[in-house]
Amino acid sequence: MKKSVIFSLLFLSLNGLYAMEAGESAGGTFPYNQLPAELDCMVMKKVPQDVFPIAPEDAVQDIAEYAHGNMVNSVAVFPDGRSVLSGGHNGKVKTADANTGNLIVEYDAYDNMVGSVAVFPDGQRVLSCGAEVTGGLGWKVKIADARTGKLLAEYAHDRLWVSSVAVFPDGRWVLSGGYDGKVKIADANTGEVLAEYAHGDDVYSVGVFPDGQRVLSGGSDKKVKIADANTGEVLAEYAHDNEVFLVGVFPDGQRILSGEYLGKVQIADATTGTVLAEYAHGNMVNSVAVFPDGRWVLSGGYDGKVKIADARTGKLLAEYEHANKSAWVWAVGVFPDGKRVLSGGDDKKVTIKSLRPLLLATHQLKDPTLFQFLLFKRLQEKLLQKKDPLLIGQSDRNTLEGMPDLKKLLKVEKSKSKTTNPIWRLQLRRGADDAEPEPAAGWPNICSVV
């Protein structure tokens, strides 16, 4: 009677690397890539750091860029993803084609500078805040027609700089915060202020929850505050170690995102404030954004880099330089399809990039089995870094079947050699790592946007 197979698994952590030893059976020793598929039920809660971040050339691909004319303070994406919006130090608000970078609309919103921009859910209006010096220094929030730039409504903050704006999900209200320490909620059609609350110090960033019932703010008092959108009553507040430059809300409304002055990005529970994950951006964080499915977060900062991290673990997945390596990144955004990102900086440019399929496929490593991690690591090393084909055995072949997005990128050929154990040869498909084609350029069909 054959001896039963006994496997001894040993995980050793050394410089982020994990090793595994396989025991012996009646048939001899199994190398790791030929272990029985039954062991794929094992789950690694920590993916070794040496897999990430993915190299920039394997993570993102250039689509378009355009010159704003001065430092870019804020960017936003239209609901259908075909156009982008930017505002900067020259007081202009610009709309450009997301595929070509060609300018569609521009207008002088302020005679000084634009602090923040946002797009309404219907795609027909845009929101901005900024400074004006004509007739006395003033800080205003403006709603304008997206096609023409015609002013539709406006309201003012009491004094000092208005730093951030956001639009409510139904488009009826808008939100703003400024250095007067106030967060204001106003009617989008008339500009009438409906509610407000005192954050307590300079307000750097604001956000709206998906249910439209709560709002979020962060500021120089090192606090994040959540308030009732109807009354302005502060419902909760959470302390940070440093000034909170940026805040955001996840699509599920259960988590919040914040970026600190010294470069820390945190994901926290929206009810308790408990930190669920965090990562160090590396320098002052100027902008953060959440991907539509809530899996990843995006950040940009003074180090000139845009970074993508796993929202569940805080693990850095990829990073790349903005258009100019020496430029500070002031603004970042994510497209509705979750496959494209944009950034703006003090190099006066807005850059649009697509995420390469390899990066998009990493969502399958959320709770990877040991073999999924090992296979992914070997694919990255051989196919991408060395540009060599990879030979795999039956167990890796079974593992690949459980990673369909990754499999789509590969050409899988079974070896014709007559061996006891079958061998497959993996190569990247021709064109598999190219960006997916986008819809034809042009002004979005805003009538079709719900």
C-alpha positions as CSV (number, residue, x, y, z in Angstrom):
1,M,0.0,0.0,0.0
2,K,1.4,3.4,-1.0
3,K,2.5,5.8,1.7
4,S,0.2,8.8,2.0
5,V,1.7,12.1,0.8
6,I,2.9,14.3,3.6
7,F,3.7,17.9,2.9
8,S,5.5,20.2,5.3
9,L,5.2,23.8,4.4
10,L,7.5,26.4,5.9
11,F,7.1,30.1,5.3
12,L,10.1,32.1,6.0
13,S,10.1,35.9,5.9
14,L,13.4,37.4,4.8
15,N,13.5,40.7,3.0
16,G,9.9,40.1,2.0
17,L,10.6,36.7,0.5
18,Y,8.8,33.5,1.3
19,A,10.2,30.0,0.9
20,M,8.4,26.6,0.9
21,E,9.8,23.1,1.5
22,A,8.0,20.1,0.1
23,G,8.0,16.7,1.8
24,E,8.5,13.4,0.1
25,S,6.1,10.8,-1.1
26,A,6.5,7.3,-2.5
27,G,7.1,9.0,-5.9
28,G,9.9,11.3,-4.6
29,T,10.2,15.0,-3.9
30,F,7.7,17.5,-5.5
31,P,9.2,20.8,-6.7
32,Y,6.9,23.7,-5.8
33,N,5.5,24.2,-9.3
34,Q,4.3,20.6,-9.4
35,L,2.6,20.3,-6.0
36,P,-0.9,18.8,-6.2
37,A,-3.6,21.4,-6.9
38,E,-5.4,20.5,-3.6
39,L,-2.8,22.7,-1.8
40,D,-4.1,25.8,-3.7
41,C,-6.7,26.1,-0.9
42,M,-4.0,27.7,1.2
43,V,-4.3,31.5,1.4
44,M,-1.5,33.9,2.1
45,K,-2.8,36.9,4.0
46,K,0.3,38.9,3.2
47,V,1.7,39.1,-0.3
48,P,5.5,39.5,-0.3
49,Q,6.5,43.1,-1.1
50,D,9.1,42.1,-3.7
51,V,6.2,41.5,-6.2
52,F,5.2,45.2,-6.1
53,P,5.3,47.9,-7.1
54,I,5.0,46.9,-10.8
55,A,7.5,48.8,-12.9
56,P,6.0,52.0,-14.4
57,E,6.4,50.8,-18.0
58,D,4.4,47.6,-17.1
59,A,1.7,49.5,-15.1
60,V,0.7,52.5,-17.2
61,Q,0.7,53.8,-20.7
62,D,0.4,57.4,-22.0
63,I,-2.8,58.4,-23.7
64,A,-2.8,62.2,-23.9
65,E,-1.7,65.4,-22.2
66,Y,-2.4,69.0,-22.6
67,A,-1.1,72.4,-21.4
68,H,-3.3,74.2,-18.9
69,G,-1.2,77.4,-19.1
70,N,-0.2,77.6,-15.5
71,M,0.1,75.4,-12.4
72,V,-2.8,72.9,-12.3
73,N,-4.6,72.8,-8.9
74,S,-7.5,70.5,-9.6
75,V,-8.8,67.9,-12.1
76,A,-12.0,66.0,-12.6
77,V,-13.6,63.6,-15.1
78,F,-16.9,63.9,-16.9
79,P,-19.4,61.1,-16.1
80,D,-19.0,59.3,-19.5
81,G,-15.2,59.4,-19.3
82,R,-14.8,61.1,-22.6
83,S,-13.7,64.6,-21.3
84,V,-11.7,65.9,-18.4
85,L,-11.8,69.2,-16.5
86,S,-9.0,71.2,-15.0
87,G,-8.5,74.5,-13.1
88,G,-5.3,76.3,-12.3
89,H,-3.3,79.4,-11.2
90,N,-4.2,81.3,-14.4
91,G,-7.9,81.5,-13.3
92,K,-9.0,79.4,-16.2
93,V,-11.2,76.3,-16.3
94,K,-10.6,74.0,-19.2
95,T,-12.4,71.0,-20.7
96,A,-10.3,68.7,-23.0
97,D,-10.9,65.5,-24.9
98,A,-9.7,62.5,-22.8
99,N,-8.3,60.6,-25.8
100,T,-6.4,63.3,-27.6
101,G,-5.9,66.2,-25.1
102,N,-7.5,68.6,-27.6
103,L,-9.2,71.6,-26.0
104,I,-13.0,71.6,-26.1
105,V,-13.9,74.6,-23.9
106,E,-12.1,77.1,-21.8
107,Y,-13.2,80.2,-20.0
108,D,-11.9,82.7,-17.5
109,A,-13.6,81.7,-14.3
110,Y,-11.7,84.0,-12.0
111,D,-9.2,86.8,-12.5
112,N,-6.8,85.3,-10.0
113,M,-6.6,81.5,-9.5
114,V,-8.9,78.4,-9.4
115,G,-8.6,76.3,-6.3
116,S,-10.8,73.3,-7.1
117,V,-13.1,71.9,-9.8
118,A,-15.8,69.3,-10.0
119,V,-18.4,68.0,-12.6
120,F,-22.1,67.5,-12.0
121,P,-23.6,64.0,-12.4
122,D,-25.5,65.2,-15.5
123,G,-22.3,66.4,-17.2
124,Q,-24.0,69.6,-18.2
125,R,-22.6,71.8,-15.4
126,V,-19.2,72.3,-13.7
127,L,-18.4,73.6,-10.3
128,S,-15.3,75.6,-9.2
129,C,-13.9,77.8,-6.5
130,G,-11.3,80.5,-6.7
131,A,-10.1,84.1,-6.0
132,E,-11.1,87.4,-7.6
133,V,-9.4,90.7,-7.1
134,T,-11.5,93.0,-9.2
135,G,-13.7,95.2,-7.1
136,G,-12.0,94.0,-3.9
137,L,-10.5,90.6,-3.1
138,G,-13.2,87.9,-2.9
139,W,-13.4,84.1,-2.7
140,K,-16.3,82.6,-4.6
141,V,-17.9,79.3,-5.6
142,K,-19.3,79.2,-9.1
143,I,-21.6,76.9,-11.1
144,A,-21.2,77.3,-14.8
145,D,-22.6,75.7,-18.1
146,A,-20.1,73.0,-19.2
147,R,-20.5,73.8,-22.9
148,T,-20.1,77.6,-22.7
149,G,-18.7,78.5,-19.3
150,K,-21.7,80.8,-18.8
151,L,-22.2,81.6,-15.1
152,L,-25.4,80.0,-13.7
153,A,-25.1,80.6,-9.9
154,E,-22.5,81.6,-7.3
155,Y,-22.0,82.3,-3.6
156,A,-19.1,83.6,-1.4
157,H,-17.2,82.5,1.6
158,D,-16.8,85.1,4.3
159,R,-13.0,85.6,3.9
160,L,-9.8,84.0,2.9
161,W,-9.2,81.2,0.4
162,V,-11.9,78.7,-0.7
163,S,-9.9,75.5,-1.1
164,S,-12.3,72.6,-2.1
165,V,-15.6,71.9,-3.7
166,A,-17.8,68.8,-4.3
167,V,-21.2,68.0,-5.9
168,F,-23.9,66.0,-4.2
169,P,-24.9,62.7,-6.0
170,D,-28.3,64.1,-7.2
171,G,-26.7,67.3,-8.4
172,R,-29.1,69.5,-6.4
173,W,-26.6,70.8,-3.8
174,V,-22.9,71.7,-3.8
175,L,-20.3,71.7,-1.0
176,S,-17.4,73.9,-0.3
177,G,-14.8,74.5,2.4
178,G,-12.2,77.3,2.9
179,Y,-9.7,79.0,5.1
180,D,-12.5,80.8,6.9
181,G,-12.9,77.5,8.8
182,K,-16.4,76.9,7.4
183,V,-18.0,74.1,5.3
184,K,-21.0,75.3,3.3
185,I,-23.8,73.5,1.6
186,A,-25.6,75.5,-1.1
187,D,-28.4,75.1,-3.7
188,A,-26.8,74.3,-7.1
189,N,-29.5,76.3,-9.0
190,T,-29.5,79.5,-6.9
191,G,-26.3,79.6,-4.9
192,E,-28.3,80.0,-1.7
193,V,-26.5,78.6,1.3
194,L,-28.7,76.0,3.0
195,A,-26.5,74.8,5.9
196,E,-23.0,75.3,7.2
197,Y,-20.8,74.2,10.1
198,A,-17.5,75.4,11.6
199,H,-14.7,72.9,11.0
200,G,-12.7,74.8,13.6
201,D,-9.7,75.8,11.5
202,D,-8.6,76.1,7.9
203,V,-10.5,73.6,5.7
204,Y,-8.4,72.0,3.0
205,S,-10.7,69.4,1.6
206,V,-14.3,68.3,1.5
207,G,-16.3,65.3,0.2
208,V,-19.9,64.0,0.0
209,F,-21.1,60.5,1.0
210,P,-22.8,58.5,-1.7
211,D,-26.1,58.7,0.2
212,G,-26.0,62.5,0.1
213,Q,-26.9,62.6,3.8
214,R,-23.4,63.3,5.2
215,V,-20.4,65.4,4.3
216,L,-16.8,65.1,5.1
217,S,-14.0,67.7,5.8
218,G,-10.4,67.8,6.7
219,G,-8.1,70.7,7.7
220,S,-5.2,72.3,9.5
221,D,-6.6,71.2,12.9
222,K,-5.4,67.7,12.1
223,K,-9.0,66.4,12.2
224,V,-11.5,64.7,9.8
225,K,-15.1,65.6,10.5
226,I,-18.3,64.1,9.3
227,A,-21.5,66.2,9.5
228,D,-25.2,65.9,8.7
229,A,-25.8,67.4,5.2
230,N,-29.2,68.7,6.2
231,T,-28.4,70.5,9.4
232,G,-24.6,70.9,9.5
233,E,-24.5,69.0,12.8
234,V,-21.1,67.4,13.3
235,L,-21.7,63.6,13.8
236,A,-18.2,62.4,14.3
237,E,-14.6,63.5,14.2
238,Y,-11.2,61.7,14.1
239,A,-7.8,63.0,14.9
240,H,-4.7,62.6,12.6
241,D,-1.0,63.1,13.5
242,N,-0.6,65.9,11.1
243,E,-2.7,68.4,9.0
244,V,-5.2,66.7,6.8
245,F,-4.8,68.0,3.2
246,L,-7.2,65.7,1.4
247,V,-10.3,63.6,2.1
248,G,-12.5,61.3,0.1
249,V,-15.3,58.8,0.5
250,F,-15.4,55.2,-0.9
251,P,-18.4,54.2,-3.1
252,D,-19.7,51.9,-0.3
253,G,-20.0,54.9,2.0
254,Q,-18.4,52.7,4.8
255,R,-14.9,53.9,4.4
256,I,-13.1,57.3,4.1
257,L,-9.8,58.3,2.7
258,S,-7.5,61.0,3.9
259,G,-4.0,62.3,3.1
260,E,-1.7,64.0,5.6
261,Y,0.8,66.8,5.3
262,L,3.8,64.6,5.8
263,G,2.7,62.0,3.3
264,K,0.6,59.4,5.0
265,V,-2.5,58.1,3.3
266,Q,-5.1,56.4,5.5
267,I,-8.2,54.4,4.8
268,A,-10.5,54.4,7.9
269,D,-13.9,53.1,9.0
270,A,-16.5,55.9,8.4
271,T,-18.4,55.1,11.6
272,T,-15.7,54.5,14.1
273,G,-12.7,56.2,12.6
274,T,-10.6,53.0,13.0
275,V,-7.7,53.0,10.6
276,L,-8.1,49.9,8.3
277,A,-5.0,50.5,6.1
278,E,-2.4,53.1,5.4
279,Y,0.7,53.7,3.3
280,A,3.4,56.3,3.1
281,H,3.3,58.3,-0.1
282,G,6.8,59.5,0.5
283,N,6.2,63.3,0.7
284,M,3.4,65.8,1.2
285,V,0.2,64.4,-0.3
286,N,-1.7,67.0,-2.4
287,S,-4.5,64.9,-3.9
288,V,-6.2,61.5,-3.4
289,A,-8.9,59.6,-5.2
290,V,-10.8,56.3,-4.9
291,F,-11.3,53.9,-7.8
292,P,-15.0,53.3,-8.7
293,D,-15.0,49.7,-7.3
294,G,-13.3,50.8,-4.1
295,R,-10.5,48.3,-4.5
296,W,-7.6,50.8,-5.0
297,V,-6.7,54.4,-4.1
298,L,-4.7,57.0,-6.0
299,S,-2.5,59.7,-4.6
300,G,-0.2,62.4,-5.8
301,G,2.3,64.6,-4.0
302,Y,5.4,66.8,-3.8
303,D,7.6,63.9,-4.8
304,G,6.3,64.2,-8.3
305,K,4.8,60.7,-8.3
306,V,1.4,59.3,-8.7
307,K,0.8,56.1,-6.6
308,I,-1.8,53.3,-6.8
309,A,-2.3,51.3,-3.6
310,D,-4.6,48.4,-2.5
311,A,-7.3,50.0,-0.3
312,R,-7.7,46.8,1.8
313,T,-4.0,46.4,2.7
314,G,-2.3,49.7,1.9
315,K,0.2,47.8,-0.3
316,L,1.7,49.9,-3.0
317,L,0.8,48.3,-6.4
318,A,2.4,50.8,-8.8
319,E,3.8,54.3,-9.1
320,Y,4.9,56.5,-11.9
321,E,6.3,60.0,-12.6
322,H,4.0,62.8,-13.7
323,A,4.7,64.3,-17.1
324,N,7.7,66.1,-15.7
325,K,9.8,64.2,-13.1
326,S,10.6,67.4,-11.2
327,A,7.0,68.6,-11.0
328,W,4.9,68.5,-7.9
329,V,1.7,66.7,-8.5
330,W,-1.2,68.8,-7.3
331,A,-4.2,66.9,-8.5
332,V,-5.2,63.3,-9.4
333,G,-8.4,61.6,-10.7
334,V,-9.8,58.3,-11.8
335,F,-12.0,57.7,-14.8
336,P,-15.4,56.0,-14.3
337,D,-14.2,52.8,-16.0
338,G,-11.4,52.4,-13.4
339,K,-8.9,51.8,-16.3
340,R,-7.6,55.3,-16.7
341,V,-6.1,58.0,-14.4
342,L,-5.1,61.6,-14.8
343,S,-2.9,64.0,-13.0
344,G,-2.0,67.7,-13.0
345,G,1.0,69.5,-11.5
346,D,3.2,72.6,-11.4
347,D,4.6,71.8,-14.8
348,K,1.3,73.3,-16.1
349,K,0.3,70.0,-17.7
350,V,-2.6,67.5,-17.3
351,T,-1.6,64.0,-18.2
352,I,-3.9,61.1,-18.9
353,K,-2.7,57.5,-18.7
354,S,-4.3,54.0,-19.1
355,L,-3.6,51.2,-16.7
356,R,-1.9,48.3,-18.4
357,P,-3.7,44.8,-18.3
358,L,-1.0,43.4,-16.0
359,L,-1.8,46.0,-13.3
360,L,-5.6,45.5,-13.8
361,A,-5.1,41.7,-13.4
362,T,-3.6,42.1,-9.9
363,H,-7.0,42.4,-8.3
364,Q,-6.9,38.6,-8.4
365,L,-4.1,38.8,-5.8
366,K,-6.5,40.2,-3.1
367,D,-6.3,37.0,-1.1
368,P,-3.8,35.0,-3.2
369,T,-3.1,31.4,-2.8
370,L,0.6,30.6,-2.4
371,F,0.7,29.4,-5.9
372,Q,-1.0,32.4,-7.4
373,F,1.6,34.6,-5.8
374,L,4.5,32.4,-6.9
375,L,3.1,32.2,-10.5
376,F,2.5,36.0,-10.7
377,K,6.1,36.7,-9.4
378,R,7.7,34.3,-12.0
379,L,5.6,35.8,-14.8
380,Q,6.7,39.3,-13.9
381,E,10.4,38.3,-13.6
382,K,10.6,36.2,-16.8
383,L,8.1,37.6,-19.2
384,L,8.3,41.3,-18.3
385,Q,11.8,41.9,-16.9
386,K,13.8,39.4,-18.9
387,K,11.4,39.1,-21.9
388,D,11.8,35.3,-21.8
389,P,9.1,32.7,-22.1
390,L,8.1,30.8,-18.9
391,L,7.8,27.0,-18.6
392,I,5.3,25.8,-16.1
393,G,4.0,22.4,-14.8
394,Q,0.5,21.0,-14.2
395,S,0.0,22.7,-10.8
396,D,0.8,26.2,-12.2
397,R,-1.4,25.4,-15.2
398,N,-4.3,24.7,-12.7
399,T,-3.4,27.9,-10.9
400,L,-3.6,29.9,-14.1
401,E,-7.1,28.7,-14.7
402,G,-8.2,30.5,-11.5
403,M,-6.7,33.8,-12.8
404,P,-8.8,34.5,-15.9
405,D,-7.8,38.1,-16.4
406,L,-4.1,37.2,-16.3
407,K,-4.6,34.2,-18.6
408,K,-6.1,36.5,-21.3
409,L,-2.7,38.2,-21.5
410,L,-0.8,35.0,-22.2
411,K,-0.2,32.6,-25.1
412,V,-0.2,29.1,-23.6
413,E,1.4,26.3,-25.6
414,K,1.8,22.7,-24.5
415,S,5.2,21.2,-25.0
416,K,5.4,18.4,-27.6
417,S,8.2,16.7,-25.8
418,K,7.3,13.3,-24.3
419,T,7.9,13.7,-20.6
420,T,6.2,12.1,-17.6
421,N,4.9,15.5,-16.4
422,P,3.4,17.9,-19.0
423,I,5.0,21.2,-19.6
424,W,3.5,24.4,-20.9
425,R,5.2,27.4,-22.5
426,L,3.8,30.9,-21.6
427,Q,4.4,34.1,-23.6
428,L,2.7,37.5,-23.7
429,R,0.2,37.7,-26.5
430,R,1.1,40.1,-29.2
431,G,-0.7,43.3,-28.4
432,A,-2.0,41.9,-25.1
433,D,-0.3,44.7,-23.2
434,D,-1.6,47.5,-25.3
435,A,-4.2,49.9,-24.0
436,E,-7.7,49.1,-24.9
437,P,-9.2,51.3,-27.6
438,E,-11.5,54.1,-26.3
439,P,-14.6,55.6,-27.9
440,A,-14.1,58.2,-30.7
441,A,-13.0,61.6,-29.5
442,G,-15.5,64.4,-29.2
443,W,-17.9,66.2,-26.8
444,P,-19.7,63.7,-24.6
445,N,-23.3,62.9,-25.4
446,I,-24.6,64.4,-22.2
447,C,-28.2,63.7,-23.2
448,S,-27.5,60.0,-22.6
449,V,-26.0,60.5,-19.2
450,V,-28.4,59.4,-16.5
